[in-house]
Amino acid sequence: MSLDPIKMAGKLMKAVQYNAYGGGPDGLQHVEVPVPTPNKDEVLLRVEAASLNPFDWKVQKGMLRPFLPSKFPHIPASDVAGEVIEVGPGVKNFKVGEKIVAMTNPRNGGGLAEFAVTKESLTVARPPGVSAVNVVGLPVAGLTAHQALTQSAGIKLDGSDKKANILITAASGGVGHYAVQLAKLGNAHVTATCGARNIDLVKRLGADEVLDYKTPDGAALKSPSGRKYDAVIHCATGIPWSTFEPNLSPSGKVIDITPAPSSLITFALKKLTFSKKQLVPLILFPKGENLLYLVNLVKEGKLKTVIDSKYPLGKAERAWAKSIDGHATGKVIVEP
């Protein structure tokens, strides 16, 4: 379906927004608002799928105030996939009708709507035959897993480096399930933790050994084969440094993708004491070239998105509640 770009100005679209901090799913409102206009270096897309991340409801909860959101009312969600409807001035690589996957500016969100604008630099073409739902989880969760492994842990995803021992906590979640697959591409030995119901799934994704996090060994993060971890991609919450420390190799790192104040203190203390074992907080710096790399892996069948559930935009509250619950297997998707 192609829409005349000239006729989009002034049109209304359905969207989901919130007007204040707090409120959870009940704080979301279904509204009709003007279709956004792409500015310089931006594209306007008709959204075919959006994906939720814990970041989205944490912003609503006020955990990143006063920085986010940039203003109220706020349309949440940064992961979007769809079709280019209009391009702003200066856009060189996309034209109307192209299928794309993109990340919106997290300050502005915009994903839970029929149309959204994205920067060209964080917009990537979607190959023919690759559906929106199969790539829409990549911008936040996929890029977080990629950055944690390649930049923080130093893993080469072409498998050319020596075999590292990697632990991935919450391995059946959004970031975790991508991290397992990417670590295996990098020739790592992967130990993973997850709930009992997801052990078979995480093994199918490639993990070499999987621990139920509710068992004594799972809670202690002990490798069944007795390995010490060169890096931990820590996607869970509530595990103290004292649990990680005895399981790390002499210069092992814990890469914390959801750093809390306590982990930032540990990070500072480890630096001050010149400890070789480090806790590394991860802040995502998204790059279009890395998103393109991940999309190509999906096209080649080397990276899969596990879909927990799909909801229409009219039932976005249910998707929001599912994400807050914290037990989604893979990604929670909303389809306008």
Wavefront OBJ file of the C-alpha trace (Angstrom):
o trace
v 0.000 0.000 0.000
v 1.498 3.354 -0.919
v 0.126 6.582 0.479
v 0.457 9.933 -1.219
v 2.989 11.831 0.907
v 1.417 15.184 0.065
v -1.868 14.058 1.602
v -0.363 12.931 4.925
v 0.107 16.449 6.303
v -2.772 17.223 8.665
v -4.073 13.638 8.706
v -4.831 11.964 12.009
v -3.545 8.592 13.188
v -4.349 6.232 16.030
v -1.733 6.148 18.787
v -1.205 5.099 22.402
v 0.265 7.656 24.810
v 0.564 8.593 28.477
v 0.313 12.025 30.051
v 2.227 11.615 33.318
v 4.663 9.379 35.171
v 3.267 6.194 36.675
v -0.012 4.394 36.056
v 1.314 1.258 34.340
v -1.037 -0.210 31.714
v -3.945 1.883 33.072
v -1.960 5.048 32.372
v -2.008 4.385 28.603
v -4.578 6.284 26.533
v -5.873 5.575 23.029
v -5.911 8.819 21.071
v -6.008 10.284 17.582
v -3.143 12.683 16.901
v -1.668 14.309 13.765
v 0.640 12.149 11.651
v 4.203 13.384 12.349
v 6.118 15.225 9.623
v 9.659 14.047 8.811
v 12.259 16.755 9.366
v 15.757 16.899 7.871
v 17.361 13.435 7.596
v 14.172 11.706 8.812
v 11.790 9.218 7.227
v 8.096 8.744 7.932
v 6.993 5.135 8.032
v 3.682 3.334 8.243
v 4.269 1.090 11.255
v 3.672 -2.624 10.597
v 5.093 -3.750 13.950
v 6.546 -2.233 17.112
v 8.396 -4.060 19.872
v 8.331 -3.292 23.600
v 11.373 -3.213 25.884
v 11.654 -2.821 29.675
v 13.145 0.609 28.928
v 9.685 1.737 27.740
v 7.807 1.099 30.977
v 10.788 2.226 33.089
v 10.519 5.648 31.422
v 6.785 5.725 32.246
v 7.568 4.732 35.838
v 9.807 7.797 36.160
v 13.039 5.841 36.535
v 14.813 8.146 34.043
v 13.290 11.452 35.084
v 13.973 14.315 34.512
v 15.692 13.285 31.266
v 12.986 11.100 29.756
v 10.538 11.472 28.243
v 11.357 14.804 26.617
v 7.748 15.954 27.138
v 4.187 14.813 27.891
v 2.072 13.442 26.346
v 4.504 10.712 25.273
v 3.951 7.958 22.691
v 6.260 5.132 23.855
v 8.334 2.491 22.012
v 11.518 2.875 19.975
v 11.569 -0.371 17.932
v 9.613 -0.041 14.677
v 9.366 -1.797 11.321
v 7.226 -0.813 8.368
v 7.094 0.962 5.011
v 8.516 4.355 4.049
v 5.678 6.796 3.315
v 7.591 10.065 3.056
v 11.207 11.225 3.289
v 12.425 14.490 4.790
v 15.005 16.836 3.236
v 18.487 15.358 2.910
v 17.455 11.683 3.000
v 19.590 9.860 0.434
v 19.218 6.125 0.996
v 15.480 5.536 1.217
v 12.507 6.142 -1.013
v 8.746 5.837 -0.651
v 7.554 2.224 -0.647
v 10.722 0.660 0.818
v 10.405 -1.766 3.723
v 12.533 -0.847 6.740
v 13.365 -1.529 10.373
v 14.426 1.370 12.568
v 14.901 2.838 16.012
v 13.141 6.073 16.905
v 14.800 8.676 19.114
v 14.237 7.259 22.644
v 13.563 10.784 23.954
v 10.599 11.088 21.641
v 9.493 7.432 21.268
v 6.586 7.241 18.841
v 6.412 3.503 18.098
v 2.915 2.748 19.435
v 1.168 4.488 16.558
v 0.103 3.935 12.965
v 2.956 6.181 11.715
v 6.349 7.137 13.154
v 9.438 9.144 12.194
v 12.995 7.822 12.426
v 16.454 9.224 11.692
v 17.934 7.912 8.454
v 21.113 6.977 10.367
v 19.169 4.437 12.494
v 16.999 3.136 9.666
v 17.893 -0.024 7.739
v 16.360 -1.635 4.645
v 14.472 -4.873 5.267
v 15.350 -7.588 2.756
v 12.533 -9.143 0.693
v 10.987 -12.115 2.466
v 11.961 -10.891 5.959
v 8.798 -9.959 7.856
v 8.438 -6.947 10.134
v 7.938 -9.083 13.258
v 11.155 -11.022 12.618
v 13.365 -7.908 12.755
v 11.454 -5.390 14.903
v 13.084 -6.698 18.102
v 16.585 -5.944 16.819
v 17.027 -2.173 17.354
v 17.087 -2.125 21.175
v 17.448 -5.757 22.333
v 19.554 -6.985 19.391
v 21.916 -3.996 19.448
v 22.275 -4.269 23.242
v 23.302 -7.940 22.927
v 25.661 -7.056 20.053
v 27.326 -4.173 21.929
v 27.669 -6.211 25.135
v 29.410 -9.069 23.327
v 31.545 -7.217 20.791
v 32.528 -4.005 22.597
v 32.250 -4.825 26.306
v 33.268 -8.516 26.197
v 35.539 -8.247 23.140
v 34.054 -11.256 21.311
v 34.648 -11.450 17.552
v 31.401 -12.679 16.009
v 33.157 -14.268 13.040
v 34.485 -16.916 15.459
v 38.120 -16.078 14.711
v 39.161 -15.515 18.333
v 40.031 -18.001 21.075
v 37.021 -19.711 22.634
v 35.686 -17.630 25.534
v 33.457 -18.889 28.353
v 30.350 -16.725 28.508
v 27.468 -16.731 31.005
v 24.155 -15.187 29.922
v 21.559 -14.573 32.637
v 17.828 -14.353 31.783
v 18.759 -16.025 28.502
v 15.172 -16.493 27.307
v 14.367 -12.766 27.505
v 14.580 -10.119 24.801
v 18.310 -9.327 25.032
v 19.305 -12.743 26.384
v 17.922 -14.820 23.518
v 19.820 -12.710 20.976
v 22.983 -12.817 23.109
v 22.974 -16.645 23.176
v 22.817 -16.845 19.370
v 25.424 -14.123 18.780
v 27.832 -15.609 21.340
v 27.651 -18.970 19.543
v 28.453 -17.221 16.236
v 31.530 -15.918 18.076
v 32.594 -19.489 18.926
v 32.001 -18.986 22.673
v 31.086 -21.699 25.153
v 27.724 -20.470 26.463
v 26.294 -21.181 29.901
v 22.810 -19.724 30.318
v 20.236 -19.232 33.061
v 16.467 -19.126 32.581
v 13.234 -20.482 34.057
v 12.600 -24.235 33.891
v 9.943 -23.885 31.156
v 12.451 -22.281 28.770
v 15.442 -24.615 29.178
v 14.735 -26.541 25.949
v 14.238 -23.309 23.978
v 17.552 -21.845 25.185
v 19.334 -25.094 24.279
v 17.803 -24.918 20.788
v 19.142 -21.358 20.457
v 22.613 -22.843 20.932
v 23.503 -22.665 24.640
v 25.962 -25.407 25.663
v 24.658 -25.696 29.227
v 21.516 -24.237 30.771
v 20.716 -23.685 34.452
v 17.272 -23.264 36.010
v 17.802 -20.057 37.988
v 15.589 -21.338 40.820
v 17.818 -24.357 41.628
v 20.757 -24.009 44.072
v 23.356 -24.299 41.269
v 21.350 -21.910 39.089
v 21.107 -19.337 41.873
v 24.865 -19.706 42.489
v 25.549 -19.394 38.702
v 27.829 -22.455 38.840
v 28.836 -23.868 35.448
v 27.895 -27.596 35.310
v 31.246 -28.267 33.588
v 33.169 -26.259 36.199
v 34.130 -23.366 33.904
v 35.010 -19.880 35.068
v 33.420 -17.131 32.990
v 35.473 -14.675 30.937
v 32.363 -12.506 30.589
v 28.817 -12.445 31.911
v 26.091 -10.805 29.832
v 23.863 -9.945 32.785
v 20.272 -9.537 31.595
v 18.568 -10.372 34.906
v 18.269 -8.195 38.024
v 18.871 -8.678 41.714
v 22.084 -10.743 41.607
v 24.817 -9.308 43.879
v 28.490 -9.027 42.896
v 29.337 -11.599 45.593
v 27.476 -14.269 43.558
v 29.334 -13.453 40.332
v 32.825 -12.991 41.765
v 33.783 -16.625 42.576
v 32.552 -17.766 39.133
v 34.699 -15.354 37.112
v 38.044 -16.067 35.461
v 40.939 -13.929 36.830
v 40.075 -11.009 34.523
v 36.385 -11.812 34.061
v 33.828 -9.065 33.435
v 30.165 -8.760 34.348
v 28.421 -6.628 31.717
v 25.273 -5.259 33.345
v 22.678 -4.250 30.759
v 20.339 -2.723 33.374
v 22.764 -0.982 35.745
v 21.214 0.060 39.071
v 22.860 2.479 41.544
v 24.367 -0.497 43.447
v 26.092 -1.815 40.311
v 27.482 1.644 39.546
v 29.010 1.717 43.052
v 30.538 -1.744 42.484
v 31.893 -0.539 39.120
v 33.579 2.449 40.828
v 35.004 0.350 43.684
v 36.483 -2.225 41.295
v 38.133 0.589 39.341
v 39.489 2.209 42.504
v 40.985 -1.040 43.782
v 42.468 -1.906 40.364
v 40.663 -5.255 40.471
v 41.090 -7.350 37.323
v 37.543 -8.604 37.760
v 35.246 -5.827 36.621
v 31.592 -4.883 36.599
v 30.847 -2.922 33.429
v 27.585 -0.948 33.149
v 26.270 -0.944 29.586
v 24.632 2.109 28.037
v 23.425 1.410 24.492
v 24.955 3.535 21.735
v 22.978 2.385 18.689
v 24.654 2.326 15.273
v 22.976 1.806 11.919
v 25.833 -0.356 10.623
v 25.387 -2.808 13.511
v 21.625 -2.943 12.950
v 22.285 -3.736 9.278
v 24.669 -6.521 10.355
v 21.950 -8.060 12.553
v 19.268 -7.757 9.844
v 21.585 -9.591 7.438
v 22.063 -12.378 10.008
v 18.263 -12.766 10.125
v 18.148 -12.899 6.309
v 20.854 -15.601 6.317
v 18.961 -17.653 8.918
v 21.725 -17.222 11.523
v 19.688 -15.132 13.990
v 16.096 -15.743 15.049
v 13.648 -13.553 16.931
v 11.614 -15.520 19.453
v 8.163 -13.932 19.667
v 6.490 -14.170 23.065
v 3.198 -12.646 21.982
v 1.589 -10.268 19.496
v -1.140 -7.715 20.255
v -3.092 -5.253 18.117
v -2.598 -1.558 18.910
v -6.097 -1.537 20.430
v -4.865 -3.949 23.123
v -1.520 -2.261 23.804
v -2.271 -2.282 27.555
v -2.062 -6.075 27.547
v 1.317 -5.954 25.775
v 2.496 -3.340 28.306
v 1.412 -5.538 31.246
v 3.141 -8.557 29.692
v 6.417 -6.624 29.414
v 6.179 -5.287 32.997
v 5.529 -8.834 34.273
v 9.148 -9.637 33.365
v 8.613 -13.232 32.257
v 8.201 -12.774 28.502
v 10.019 -15.373 26.396
v 11.648 -13.342 23.634
v 9.867 -10.253 22.336
v 6.439 -8.679 22.935
v 5.139 -7.211 19.652
v 2.392 -4.668 18.918
v 0.891 -4.515 15.418
v -1.064 -1.341 14.528
l 1 2 3 4 5 6 7 8 9 10 11 12 13 14 15 16 17 18 19 20 21 22 23 24 25 26 27 28 29 30 31 32 33 34 35 36 37 38 39 40 41 42 43 44 45 46 47 48 49 50 51 52 53 54 55 56 57 58 59 60 61 62 63 64 65 66 67 68 69 70 71 72 73 74 75 76 77 78 79 80 81 82 83 84 85 86 87 88 89 90 91 92 93 94 95 96 97 98 99 100 101 102 103 104 105 106 107 108 109 110 111 112 113 114 115 116 117 118 119 120 121 122 123 124 125 126 127 128 129 130 131 132 133 134 135 136 137 138 139 140 141 142 143 144 145 146 147 148 149 150 151 152 153 154 155 156 157 158 159 160 161 162 163 164 165 166 167 168 169 170 171 172 173 174 175 176 177 178 179 180 181 182 183 184 185 186 187 188 189 190 191 192 193 194 195 196 197 198 199 200 201 202 203 204 205 206 207 208 209 210 211 212 213 214 215 216 217 218 219 220 221 222 223 224 225 226 227 228 229 230 231 232 233 234 235 236 237 238 239 240 241 242 243 244 245 246 247 248 249 250 251 252 253 254 255 256 257 258 259 260 261 262 263 264 265 266 267 268 269 270 271 272 273 274 275 276 277 278 279 280 281 282 283 284 285 286 287 288 289 290 291 292 293 294 295 296 297 298 299 300 301 302 303 304 305 306 307 308 309 310 311 312 313 314 315 316 317 318 319 320 321 322 323 324 325 326 327 328 329 330 331 332 333 334 335 336
